[in-house]
C-alpha cells in the first residue's frame, strides 16, 4: 500500500509550461465549471477503465494528475504509479492552479470559469 509520502508531488509553479500531460480526475460538474485547457478529463472512478487513454501520452515525461485540492489526484497518482505509469500529483489541485494564475476554461459558453 502506498502512503501520501510515497506519492510524487509537484506544486503548480513547478509544472512545465508547455507540453504538459495533465489529467483532471474531478467529477463532470467540476470539470464543466472550470478546468485547465490542456487537461484530459477522466473522473477518478473511471481511471482503471480508461488507462489505455493515458498510455497515449508520450512516455518521456510524467503524467500530472489534478483534482480540486489534491486528495483524489493523490489516490489516482498512487494507482497509476502502481500500474506502471510515471504519474505526479499536483499539490493543491485546481485551487492552486487558479491561484497561480494558470488559465482556466469553462464548458459553459456564457459562464465565467470557476473551480468548484
Order of alpha helices (4+ residues) and beta strands (2+ residues): beta-beta-alpha-beta-alpha-beta-alpha-beta-alpha
